[in-house]
Amino acid sequence: MKINKDQPLIDLAHNEDLSTRTLNIIIRENFNNIADLISYYRRHGNFTELESCGKKTSNELLSICKKYKDYQKSDYAKAVENLEDKQIKILLKCFQFQLNNLSKRSQDLISEILEGNFLMLNIVEKFLEKMGFNEFKKYKNVGEATVRELIKLQKSFSKLLLKTSKSNNTSNFSDELIKAYLGSIAGNWLVNIWTNIDNENEVFPLFKFWDQIINSENFFNDTEKYIFLNYFSYYQSAKDKNTLGVIGDELGLTRERVRQVRNEILENFHSKFSFLEILSSASTTLNNYEINLESNFIFVSDSLVNEINQSEGITFTKLFITKIFLFYCRNSHEMLGYELNYHSLQKSKKHLSLKSPYIFSNKLLSRFNAKDFIDDINKRIQNDIKDTYTLNLRSFILRFCNTSDLSLIESLESPCKIIISCEFDLLVNMRGEIVFEKNKEKFNYEIIAEALQNMGYDKNGHHITQISKKISELYPEIDYSNNLESLRGIINRYKSIFVHIGRSSTYALKKWERESKNFKGGTIRDIIEEYLFEEDKPKHLSKITNHVNKFRRDTTQQNVYGNLKLDESKTFQFFGEGFIGLTNKSYNTADTNFKELNKFLFTKKNLKKYIPDYYENLISNISDKGQVLEVQVKSIIDNKIKRGDLKKNKNNIVRFNHE
């Protein structure tokens, strides 16, 4: 219907017999003519944000917009009306992706022009229709380079918009749009993969598309691709738990460089693959595999892994398939556990380590502590289970929820059953109870634990012959004296209960480590390896020795150094100046460059400049003078005190021994 664009809207509204509430809103919001009304509609998409404007009133205003929509409409506005919601979503992703590749100044200017409103109609009206070279130049601090960027974006996006709206084949509209989008961000190589990918089952092979992108020559550089394929546990063909050192040797790179590339891949994963987000809207693949990305819990079963790999001709692991699912719902979900623990032989004790990956919605995790739930079950499994017992699953779940909402408990029941089964091989019976079975071989290891308990705590542990003798005293019918290897095998099998001391056949109870701060099982190397694993930087020999002395009192720095040097497994790496780290652990380069100590600093003549003084001041002053770490100076001063060259009194003042 043709109307005068300046015709008062109130007159038009009366002719349309609108409700009183709608008339009042038109007057209150100063909608003077149809242009004002349609302009608001293009910016906001509806009228429900207006005060006192319900759905019914909004629909009345929308009906006016739609009835008189052609009075002065641009080709762009008409194009938007021809689009389906699905197309608009993809176009908006295209716009956002192209925008993210512009300079910060261009991004800020577009946000200012659009007033932060990135709805399609607002982009059309304020960016495509109203803005040109002269309009851009009116803004402050906008140079020609910024204007050229924005003009280029206008041309590319308007072309994509018009081309999409003119597509008559509804079955191919997404395909055409995606081709245009992929070509705009990566060029022909990506479009060719999309076009040529085998699609025999009439459902787009999403995972195969990922696979071909990863293995292309254009996506990763050679180093990144090798690490992605061979270090990460993403492909079934990858070697099991490759170390940074092994990968470094194969690539001719240092472990540190491999670590850096590995971390960059993990940190940039989402941004690197961000252009694939559109496939969550353009493909029915995820639904085809019966995975609902809006559900509170997502679990990829072994059977689903096999189905996906066989159907699409790939060899992805459960971890990577789960990670791809998470990619498409990462704003509302997260994966339990610490990803590096899936890739590394040595697990971080600070983070949750799991056998399988699980995806939970953020909403669910805000009300349920999954980590504590898993830790609790793990502790129960590790402890003695004298007799089989059960726990009501729902009541047990409730312990880890911050609300007693019954619907929450019900929604957690299925995920928790899956975790209980996959992580701990436990069953939930027909009555909804977790069954904790009596431990296998419990009778044997319980007797051994009872014997050690009777023998009592000893920081040096107890020899296996003494343990055998005590068992015979407690249980005369049991004799291990001629079968010590069997006794040793049982002890070694239950590492959560027993620990060995050094390399001798000496053992103790694991719980003594918790009960005594000065007791720890294992060899000196085990103690040092555990200590270094928890540290982010290499540690000085003196610090390592101090830690070992907590558990092996008479150990010297020479003992520690010699012990580690003789280690044939090459577990430890030596950085010079007395600093030691782990071979399978990467460190920042800045943390491994240690300045050599100047021996002149510790001559008697030079020390007279600093002594007498408080111990802490002495260490600090010499460290500042030599521009070395305090721990290096402390090691030398402590050795001089130990040898008797220096002395430290009860007030912590250091003097020469003869004074």
C-alpha positions as CSV (number, residue, x, y, z in Angstrom):
1,M,0.0,0.0,0.0
2,K,1.4,3.4,-1.0
3,I,1.4,6.0,1.8
4,N,3.1,9.3,2.5
5,K,6.1,8.7,4.6
6,D,5.4,11.9,6.5
7,Q,1.7,11.1,7.2
8,P,1.2,11.3,11.0
9,L,1.2,7.8,12.4
10,I,-1.6,8.6,14.9
11,D,-3.9,9.2,11.9
12,L,-2.9,5.9,10.3
13,A,-3.3,4.1,13.6
14,H,-6.9,5.4,14.0
15,N,-7.7,4.1,10.5
16,E,-6.3,0.7,11.4
17,D,-8.6,0.6,14.5
18,L,-5.7,-0.1,16.9
19,S,-6.3,-0.7,20.7
20,T,-6.1,2.2,23.1
21,R,-2.9,0.8,24.7
22,T,-1.2,0.7,21.3
23,L,-2.3,4.3,20.6
24,N,-0.9,5.4,23.9
25,I,2.5,3.8,23.2
26,I,2.7,5.4,19.8
27,I,2.1,8.8,21.4
28,R,4.4,8.2,24.4
29,E,7.3,6.9,22.3
30,N,7.0,9.8,19.8
31,F,6.5,7.6,16.8
32,N,5.5,10.5,14.5
33,N,5.3,8.6,11.2
34,I,5.6,5.1,9.6
35,A,9.4,5.8,9.1
36,D,9.9,6.2,12.8
37,L,8.0,2.9,13.5
38,I,9.8,0.8,10.9
39,S,13.2,2.3,11.9
40,Y,12.6,1.1,15.5
41,Y,11.5,-2.3,14.3
42,R,14.7,-2.7,12.2
43,R,16.9,-1.9,15.2
44,H,15.1,-4.1,17.8
45,G,13.2,-6.7,15.8
46,N,10.0,-6.2,17.9
47,F,8.4,-3.8,20.4
48,T,8.3,-5.8,23.6
49,E,11.2,-3.9,25.2
50,L,8.9,-0.8,25.3
51,E,7.3,0.0,28.7
52,S,3.9,-1.6,29.1
53,C,4.1,-3.2,25.7
54,G,3.0,-6.8,25.8
55,K,3.0,-9.4,23.1
56,K,-0.4,-8.4,21.9
57,T,0.5,-4.8,21.6
58,S,3.8,-5.6,19.9
59,N,2.0,-7.7,17.4
60,E,-0.3,-4.8,16.5
61,L,2.6,-2.6,15.9
62,L,4.4,-5.3,13.9
63,S,1.3,-5.7,11.7
64,I,1.5,-2.0,10.7
65,C,5.2,-2.4,9.9
66,K,4.5,-5.4,7.7
67,K,1.5,-3.9,6.0
68,Y,3.3,-0.7,5.0
69,K,6.8,-2.2,4.8
70,D,7.4,-1.4,1.1
71,Y,6.8,2.4,1.2
72,Q,10.5,3.3,0.9
73,K,12.5,0.1,1.3
74,S,16.1,-0.5,0.1
75,D,17.2,-3.6,-1.7
76,Y,19.1,-4.7,1.5
77,A,16.0,-4.4,3.6
78,K,14.0,-6.4,1.1
79,A,16.7,-9.0,1.0
80,V,16.5,-9.5,4.7
81,E,12.8,-10.1,4.5
82,N,13.5,-13.0,2.1
83,L,15.8,-14.7,4.5
84,E,15.0,-17.5,6.8
85,D,16.1,-17.4,10.5
86,K,18.8,-20.0,9.7
87,Q,20.3,-17.8,7.0
88,I,20.2,-14.7,9.2
89,K,22.1,-16.6,11.9
90,I,24.8,-17.6,9.5
91,L,25.0,-14.2,8.0
92,L,25.5,-12.6,11.4
93,K,28.3,-15.1,12.1
94,C,29.9,-14.1,8.8
95,F,29.6,-10.4,9.7
96,Q,31.1,-11.0,13.2
97,F,33.9,-13.1,11.8
98,Q,34.8,-10.5,9.2
99,L,34.5,-7.7,11.8
100,N,36.9,-9.6,14.1
101,N,39.6,-9.5,11.4
102,L,39.5,-5.7,11.1
103,S,41.6,-3.3,13.1
104,K,40.6,-2.4,16.6
105,R,39.6,1.1,15.4
106,S,37.3,-0.2,12.8
107,Q,35.7,-2.6,15.2
108,D,35.1,0.2,17.8
109,L,33.7,2.5,15.1
110,I,31.2,-0.1,13.8
111,S,30.1,-0.8,17.4
112,E,29.6,2.9,17.9
113,I,27.6,3.2,14.6
114,L,25.4,0.3,15.5
115,E,25.1,1.4,19.1
116,G,26.1,-2.1,20.2
117,N,23.1,-3.6,18.4
118,F,24.2,-6.3,16.0
119,L,20.7,-7.4,14.8
120,M,20.5,-7.8,11.0
121,L,18.0,-5.0,10.4
122,N,20.1,-2.6,12.4
123,I,23.2,-3.5,10.4
124,V,21.4,-2.9,7.2
125,E,19.9,0.4,8.2
126,K,22.8,2.0,10.0
127,F,25.8,0.4,8.3
128,L,24.9,-0.6,4.8
129,E,22.3,2.1,3.9
130,K,23.4,5.2,5.8
131,M,27.2,5.0,5.9
132,G,29.5,6.0,3.1
133,F,33.0,7.4,2.7
134,N,32.0,10.9,3.8
135,E,29.9,9.7,6.7
136,F,32.8,7.5,8.0
137,K,35.1,10.5,7.8
138,K,32.9,12.5,10.1
139,Y,33.9,10.4,13.1
140,K,36.9,11.4,15.1
141,N,40.3,9.8,14.6
142,V,39.1,7.9,11.5
143,G,41.8,7.8,8.8
144,E,41.7,6.6,5.3
145,A,43.0,3.1,6.1
146,T,40.0,2.6,8.5
147,V,37.6,3.9,5.9
148,R,38.9,1.6,3.3
149,E,38.5,-1.4,5.7
150,L,34.9,-0.4,6.4
151,I,34.0,0.2,2.7
152,K,35.5,-3.2,1.9
153,L,33.4,-4.9,4.6
154,Q,30.3,-3.1,3.3
155,K,30.9,-4.4,-0.2
156,S,31.7,-8.0,0.8
157,F,28.8,-8.3,3.3
158,S,26.2,-6.6,1.1
159,K,27.2,-8.9,-1.8
160,L,26.9,-11.9,0.4
161,L,23.5,-10.7,1.7
162,L,22.0,-10.1,-1.7
163,K,23.4,-13.4,-3.1
164,T,21.9,-15.3,-0.2
165,S,18.5,-13.7,-0.6
166,K,18.3,-14.5,-4.3
167,S,18.9,-18.2,-3.8
168,N,15.8,-20.0,-5.0
169,N,16.8,-23.6,-4.1
170,T,15.9,-24.0,-0.5
171,S,17.9,-27.2,-0.2
172,N,21.1,-25.5,-1.3
173,F,20.8,-22.1,0.3
174,S,22.9,-23.0,3.3
175,D,25.5,-24.6,1.1
176,E,25.8,-21.5,-1.2
177,L,26.0,-19.3,1.8
178,I,28.7,-21.3,3.5
179,K,30.8,-21.5,0.4
180,A,30.7,-17.7,0.1
181,Y,31.5,-17.4,3.8
182,L,34.4,-20.0,3.7
183,G,35.8,-18.4,0.6
184,S,35.7,-14.9,2.2
185,I,37.8,-16.1,5.2
186,A,40.2,-18.6,3.8
187,G,40.1,-18.7,0.1
188,N,39.6,-21.5,-2.4
189,W,41.4,-24.3,-0.5
190,L,38.7,-24.3,2.1
191,V,35.8,-24.0,-0.4
192,N,37.3,-26.9,-2.3
193,I,37.3,-29.1,0.8
194,W,33.7,-28.3,1.4
195,T,32.7,-28.9,-2.2
196,N,34.6,-32.1,-2.8
197,I,34.0,-33.8,0.5
198,D,32.3,-37.2,0.1
199,N,28.7,-37.0,1.3
200,E,27.1,-40.4,0.5
201,N,24.7,-40.5,3.4
202,E,23.0,-37.2,2.6
203,V,24.1,-35.9,6.0
204,F,27.0,-33.6,6.0
205,P,30.1,-35.4,7.4
206,L,31.0,-32.8,10.0
207,F,33.9,-34.7,11.6
208,K,35.4,-35.6,8.2
209,F,35.3,-31.9,7.3
210,W,37.3,-31.2,10.5
211,D,39.7,-34.0,9.7
212,Q,40.4,-32.8,6.1
213,I,41.0,-29.2,7.3
214,I,43.4,-30.4,10.0
215,N,45.3,-32.6,7.5
216,S,45.4,-29.9,4.7
217,E,48.6,-28.1,3.8
218,N,47.0,-24.7,4.5
219,F,45.6,-24.8,8.1
220,F,48.6,-25.7,10.3
221,N,52.3,-25.3,9.6
222,D,54.3,-28.5,9.5
223,T,55.4,-28.3,13.2
224,E,51.9,-27.6,14.5
225,K,50.4,-30.4,12.4
226,Y,52.9,-33.0,13.6
227,I,52.3,-32.1,17.2
228,F,48.5,-32.0,16.7
229,L,48.6,-35.4,15.1
230,N,51.2,-37.1,17.2
231,Y,51.3,-35.5,20.7
232,F,47.7,-34.9,21.4
233,S,45.4,-37.9,22.0
234,Y,43.0,-36.8,19.3
235,Y,43.7,-39.5,16.7
236,Q,43.6,-43.2,17.4
237,S,46.7,-43.6,15.2
238,A,48.8,-41.3,17.4
239,K,51.4,-43.0,19.6
240,D,50.2,-43.6,23.1
241,K,51.3,-40.7,25.4
242,N,54.2,-39.3,23.5
243,T,56.4,-37.0,25.6
244,L,57.6,-33.5,24.7
245,G,61.1,-34.9,24.5
246,V,60.2,-37.6,22.0
247,I,58.3,-35.2,19.8
248,G,61.2,-32.8,20.1
249,D,63.7,-35.4,18.9
250,E,61.5,-36.4,16.0
251,L,61.2,-32.7,14.9
252,G,64.7,-31.6,15.8
253,L,63.3,-29.1,18.3
254,T,63.9,-28.5,22.0
255,R,61.4,-29.7,24.5
256,E,60.7,-26.1,25.4
257,R,59.8,-25.2,21.8
258,V,57.5,-28.2,21.6
259,R,55.9,-27.2,24.9
260,Q,55.3,-23.7,23.6
261,V,53.7,-24.9,20.4
262,R,51.6,-27.4,22.3
263,N,50.3,-24.7,24.6
264,E,49.6,-22.3,21.7
265,I,47.5,-25.0,20.0
266,L,45.5,-25.6,23.2
267,E,45.1,-21.9,24.0
268,N,44.1,-20.9,20.4
269,F,42.0,-24.0,19.7
270,H,38.7,-22.1,19.7
271,S,39.8,-19.1,17.8
272,K,41.7,-21.2,15.3
273,F,38.6,-23.2,14.4
274,S,36.1,-20.4,15.1
275,F,35.0,-20.2,11.4
276,L,33.5,-23.7,11.8
277,E,30.9,-22.4,14.3
278,I,28.5,-21.8,11.5
279,L,28.2,-25.5,11.0
280,S,26.3,-25.9,14.2
281,S,23.5,-24.0,12.4
282,A,24.1,-25.2,8.8
283,S,24.4,-28.9,9.5
284,T,22.1,-31.5,10.9
285,T,25.1,-33.8,11.6
286,L,25.0,-33.3,15.4
287,N,21.3,-34.1,15.6
288,N,21.9,-37.1,13.3
289,Y,24.1,-38.6,15.9
290,E,21.4,-37.9,18.5
291,I,23.5,-35.4,20.5
292,N,21.5,-32.5,21.9
293,L,23.9,-29.6,22.6
294,E,21.3,-28.0,24.8
295,S,21.1,-30.9,27.2
296,N,22.7,-30.6,30.7
297,F,25.0,-33.6,30.1
298,I,26.7,-34.9,27.0
299,F,28.6,-38.2,27.0
300,V,30.2,-39.8,23.9
301,S,30.0,-43.5,24.3
302,D,32.4,-46.0,22.7
303,S,29.7,-47.1,20.4
304,L,29.1,-43.6,19.2
305,V,32.8,-43.1,18.6
306,N,32.8,-46.2,16.4
307,E,29.7,-45.1,14.6
308,I,31.1,-41.7,13.8
309,N,34.5,-43.0,12.7
310,Q,33.0,-45.8,10.5
311,S,30.4,-43.5,9.0
312,E,32.8,-40.7,8.1
313,G,36.0,-42.6,7.5
314,I,38.1,-41.0,10.2
315,T,40.0,-42.2,13.3
316,F,39.1,-39.6,16.0
317,T,39.4,-40.6,19.7
318,K,36.6,-40.2,22.2
319,L,38.4,-37.2,23.6
320,F,38.5,-35.3,20.3
321,I,35.0,-36.1,19.3
322,T,33.8,-34.8,22.7
323,K,36.0,-31.7,22.3
324,I,34.3,-31.0,18.9
325,F,30.8,-31.4,20.5
326,L,32.0,-29.0,23.2
327,F,33.2,-26.5,20.6
328,Y,29.6,-26.0,19.4
329,C,28.3,-25.4,22.9
330,R,31.3,-24.0,24.8
331,N,29.5,-20.8,25.8
332,S,27.1,-22.8,28.0
333,H,29.0,-26.0,28.8
334,E,32.4,-27.2,30.0
335,M,34.3,-30.5,30.0
336,L,35.3,-32.1,33.3
337,G,38.9,-32.8,34.1
338,Y,42.2,-31.3,33.0
339,E,42.9,-31.8,29.3
340,L,46.7,-32.2,29.6
341,N,46.1,-35.2,31.9
342,Y,44.6,-37.0,28.9
343,H,47.7,-36.3,26.8
344,S,50.5,-36.7,29.4
345,L,52.0,-39.8,31.1
346,Q,52.5,-37.9,34.3
347,K,49.2,-36.5,35.6
348,S,48.9,-33.2,37.4
349,K,47.8,-34.0,41.0
350,K,46.4,-30.5,41.3
351,H,43.7,-31.2,38.7
352,L,41.0,-33.8,38.2
353,S,42.2,-36.8,36.2
354,L,39.6,-38.9,34.4
355,K,39.5,-41.9,32.1
356,S,36.7,-40.4,29.9
357,P,35.7,-36.9,29.0
358,Y,32.2,-35.6,30.1
359,I,30.4,-32.4,29.2
360,F,28.3,-30.6,31.8
361,S,26.2,-27.5,31.3
362,N,27.5,-24.5,33.3
363,K,24.1,-24.2,34.8
364,L,24.3,-27.8,36.2
365,L,27.9,-27.4,37.5
366,S,26.9,-24.2,39.3
367,R,24.6,-26.3,41.5
368,F,26.5,-29.6,41.6
369,N,30.2,-30.1,42.6
370,A,31.2,-32.9,40.2
371,K,34.8,-32.9,41.3
372,D,34.0,-33.6,45.0
373,F,31.5,-36.2,43.9
374,I,34.2,-38.1,42.0
375,D,36.9,-37.6,44.7
376,D,34.6,-39.0,47.3
377,I,34.0,-42.2,45.4
378,N,37.7,-42.5,44.6
379,K,38.6,-42.3,48.3
380,R,36.0,-45.0,49.1
381,I,37.5,-47.3,46.5
382,Q,41.1,-46.7,47.7
383,N,40.2,-47.4,51.4
384,D,39.5,-50.8,52.9
385,I,36.1,-52.1,52.2
386,K,35.7,-54.9,54.8
387,D,32.2,-55.8,53.8
388,T,30.0,-55.0,50.7
389,Y,27.8,-52.0,51.3
390,T,25.4,-49.7,49.3
391,L,24.6,-46.0,49.2
392,N,21.4,-44.6,47.8
393,L,22.5,-42.8,44.7
394,R,20.1,-39.8,45.0
395,S,20.9,-39.2,48.6
396,F,24.6,-39.4,47.8
397,I,24.3,-36.9,44.9
398,L,22.4,-34.5,47.2
399,R,25.6,-34.3,49.4
400,F,27.3,-32.4,46.5
401,C,24.5,-30.1,45.5
402,N,23.9,-26.6,46.9
403,T,20.2,-27.1,46.7
404,S,17.7,-29.8,47.5
405,D,15.7,-29.3,44.3
406,L,14.3,-32.7,43.4
407,S,14.3,-32.0,39.7
408,L,18.1,-31.3,39.9
409,I,18.7,-34.6,41.6
410,E,16.7,-36.4,39.0
411,S,18.6,-34.7,36.1
412,L,21.9,-35.7,37.7
413,E,21.0,-39.4,38.2
414,S,21.8,-40.5,34.7
415,P,25.1,-38.6,34.3
416,C,26.3,-39.9,37.7
417,K,25.5,-43.5,36.8
418,I,27.6,-43.1,33.7
419,I,30.5,-41.6,35.6
420,I,30.3,-44.3,38.3
421,S,30.4,-47.0,35.7
422,C,33.1,-45.6,33.4
423,E,35.5,-44.3,36.0
424,F,35.1,-46.8,38.8
425,D,33.5,-49.9,37.2
426,L,30.8,-49.8,39.9
427,L,27.1,-50.7,39.5
428,V,23.9,-49.1,40.6
429,N,21.4,-51.8,41.5
430,M,17.6,-52.0,40.8
431,R,16.9,-50.1,44.0
432,G,19.0,-47.1,42.9
433,E,21.9,-47.9,45.2
434,I,25.7,-47.7,44.4
435,V,27.2,-51.0,45.3
436,F,30.7,-50.9,46.9
437,E,32.0,-54.5,46.7
438,K,34.3,-56.0,49.3
439,N,37.8,-55.5,48.0
440,K,39.5,-58.4,46.2
441,E,42.3,-60.1,48.1
442,K,41.4,-58.0,51.1
443,F,42.1,-60.7,53.5
444,N,45.7,-60.9,52.5
445,Y,46.5,-57.2,52.4
446,E,44.5,-56.6,55.6
447,I,46.6,-59.0,57.5
448,I,49.8,-57.3,56.2
449,A,48.4,-53.9,57.2
450,E,47.5,-55.3,60.6
451,A,51.0,-56.6,61.1
452,L,52.6,-53.2,60.2
453,Q,50.1,-51.5,62.5
454,N,51.1,-53.8,65.3
455,M,54.8,-53.2,64.6
456,G,54.2,-49.5,64.9
457,Y,55.3,-46.4,63.1
458,D,59.0,-46.3,62.2
459,K,60.3,-43.5,59.9
460,N,62.7,-46.1,58.5
461,G,60.0,-48.6,57.8
462,H,60.1,-52.4,58.4
463,H,62.0,-55.1,56.5
464,I,59.9,-57.7,54.7
465,T,61.4,-60.5,56.9
466,Q,60.2,-58.6,60.0
467,I,56.8,-58.2,58.5
468,S,56.6,-61.9,57.6
469,K,57.6,-62.8,61.2
470,K,54.9,-60.5,62.7
471,I,52.2,-62.0,60.4
472,S,53.2,-65.5,61.7
473,E,52.9,-64.3,65.3
474,L,49.4,-62.9,64.7
475,Y,48.3,-65.8,62.4
476,P,50.3,-69.0,63.1
477,E,48.7,-70.7,60.2
478,I,50.2,-68.2,57.7
479,D,53.8,-68.6,56.8
480,Y,55.5,-66.3,54.3
481,S,59.1,-67.0,55.3
482,N,59.6,-69.2,52.3
483,N,57.5,-67.2,50.0
484,L,58.6,-63.6,50.5
485,E,58.1,-62.8,46.8
486,S,54.4,-63.5,47.2
487,L,54.3,-61.2,50.2
488,R,56.2,-58.6,48.3
489,G,53.8,-58.9,45.3
490,I,50.7,-58.2,47.5
491,I,52.4,-55.2,49.1
492,N,53.4,-53.7,45.8
493,R,50.0,-54.3,44.3
494,Y,48.3,-52.1,46.9
495,K,50.2,-48.8,46.5
496,S,47.3,-46.9,48.1
497,I,48.0,-48.8,51.4
498,F,51.7,-49.6,51.4
499,V,54.8,-47.7,50.5
500,H,58.4,-48.9,50.1
501,I,61.4,-47.1,51.7
502,G,64.4,-46.7,49.4
503,R,65.4,-49.6,47.2
504,S,65.6,-52.1,50.1
505,S,62.8,-54.6,50.9
506,T,61.5,-52.2,53.6
507,Y,57.9,-51.2,53.7
508,A,55.5,-49.0,55.7
509,L,51.9,-48.0,55.8
510,K,50.8,-45.3,53.3
511,K,48.7,-43.6,56.0
512,W,51.9,-42.8,58.0
513,E,52.6,-40.2,55.3
514,R,49.4,-38.4,56.2
515,E,49.9,-38.9,59.9
516,S,53.5,-37.7,60.0
517,K,54.8,-34.7,58.2
518,N,58.3,-36.1,58.3
519,F,57.6,-39.4,56.7
520,K,57.4,-40.3,53.0
521,G,57.9,-43.6,51.3
522,G,59.7,-44.3,48.0
523,T,63.3,-43.7,47.0
524,I,65.1,-40.4,47.2
525,R,64.6,-40.1,43.5
526,D,60.9,-40.7,44.0
527,I,60.7,-37.9,46.6
528,I,62.6,-35.5,44.4
529,E,60.6,-36.4,41.3
530,E,57.3,-35.7,43.1
531,Y,58.7,-32.5,44.5
532,L,59.9,-31.2,41.1
533,F,56.7,-32.2,39.4
534,E,54.7,-29.9,41.6
535,E,57.0,-27.0,41.0
536,D,56.8,-24.7,37.9
537,K,60.5,-23.9,37.8
538,P,63.7,-25.9,38.2
539,K,64.9,-25.9,41.9
540,H,68.3,-25.4,43.3
541,L,70.2,-28.4,44.7
542,S,70.1,-26.9,48.2
543,K,66.3,-26.5,48.1
544,I,65.9,-30.1,46.8
545,T,68.2,-31.4,49.6
546,N,66.3,-29.4,52.2
547,H,63.1,-31.1,51.0
548,V,64.6,-34.6,51.0
549,N,66.0,-33.9,54.6
550,K,62.4,-33.7,55.8
551,F,62.2,-37.4,55.2
552,R,65.8,-38.7,54.9
553,R,67.6,-36.6,57.5
554,D,71.2,-37.4,56.8
555,T,71.1,-36.9,53.0
556,T,73.7,-34.4,51.8
557,Q,73.7,-32.3,48.6
558,Q,76.5,-34.5,47.3
559,N,74.3,-37.6,48.0
560,V,71.4,-36.0,46.1
561,Y,73.5,-34.8,43.2
562,G,75.3,-38.2,42.8
563,N,72.0,-40.1,43.1
564,L,70.3,-38.1,40.3
565,K,73.4,-38.2,38.1
566,L,73.4,-42.0,38.3
567,D,69.7,-42.2,37.2
568,E,69.7,-44.1,33.9
569,S,66.1,-43.3,33.1
570,K,67.2,-39.7,32.4
571,T,64.2,-38.4,34.5
572,F,66.1,-35.4,35.6
573,Q,67.7,-32.6,33.6
574,F,70.6,-30.3,34.9
575,F,70.6,-26.6,34.0
576,G,73.9,-25.7,35.6
577,E,74.6,-23.6,38.7
578,G,73.0,-26.4,40.8
579,F,69.5,-26.1,39.3
580,I,67.6,-29.3,38.5
581,G,64.3,-30.1,36.8
582,L,62.4,-32.9,35.2
583,T,63.1,-34.1,31.6
584,N,59.5,-34.6,30.8
585,K,58.5,-31.2,32.0
586,S,58.9,-28.0,30.1
587,Y,60.0,-24.7,31.6
588,N,60.0,-21.1,30.4
589,T,63.3,-20.1,28.9
590,A,63.5,-17.2,31.3
591,D,63.4,-19.7,34.2
592,T,66.3,-21.8,33.0
593,N,68.9,-19.1,32.4
594,F,71.0,-19.0,35.6
595,K,73.9,-16.6,35.9
596,E,77.2,-18.1,37.0
597,L,78.4,-17.3,40.5
598,N,81.5,-15.2,40.8
599,K,83.7,-17.1,43.2
600,F,85.4,-13.7,44.2
601,L,82.2,-12.8,46.0
602,F,82.9,-15.5,48.6
603,T,86.5,-14.8,49.3
604,K,87.3,-13.8,52.9
605,K,88.5,-10.4,51.7
606,N,85.2,-9.7,49.9
607,L,83.0,-11.2,52.7
608,K,84.5,-8.7,55.2
609,K,82.5,-6.0,53.3
610,Y,79.3,-7.7,54.4
611,I,80.1,-9.5,57.6
612,P,79.0,-9.2,60.4
613,D,75.3,-8.8,59.4
614,Y,72.0,-10.5,59.8
615,Y,71.8,-13.7,57.9
616,E,68.9,-12.5,55.6
617,N,70.7,-9.2,54.9
618,L,73.9,-10.9,54.1
619,I,72.2,-13.2,51.5
620,S,70.3,-10.3,50.0
621,N,73.3,-8.0,49.7
622,I,75.6,-10.5,48.1
623,S,72.8,-11.6,45.7
624,D,72.2,-8.0,44.7
625,K,76.0,-7.4,44.2
626,G,76.5,-10.5,42.1
627,Q,73.1,-10.2,40.3
628,V,72.3,-13.9,41.1
629,L,69.5,-15.6,42.8
630,E,69.4,-15.6,46.6
631,V,69.2,-19.4,46.7
632,Q,72.6,-19.6,45.0
633,V,74.2,-17.4,47.6
634,K,72.4,-19.1,50.4
635,S,73.8,-22.5,49.4
636,I,77.4,-21.2,49.5
637,I,76.9,-19.4,52.8
638,D,75.2,-22.4,54.4
639,N,78.1,-24.6,53.4
640,K,80.6,-22.2,54.9
641,I,78.6,-22.2,58.1
642,K,78.5,-26.0,58.1
643,R,82.3,-26.3,57.5
644,G,83.0,-23.8,60.3
645,D,84.3,-21.0,58.2
646,L,81.4,-18.8,59.4
647,K,79.1,-19.0,62.4
648,K,75.5,-17.9,63.0
649,N,74.5,-16.9,66.6
650,K,71.1,-17.2,68.2
651,N,70.3,-13.7,67.0
652,N,70.8,-14.8,63.4
653,I,73.9,-12.7,63.0
654,V,76.7,-14.2,60.8
655,R,80.3,-13.6,61.8
656,F,83.7,-15.2,60.9
657,N,84.3,-18.2,63.1
658,H,87.5,-16.8,64.7
659,E,85.8,-13.6,65.9
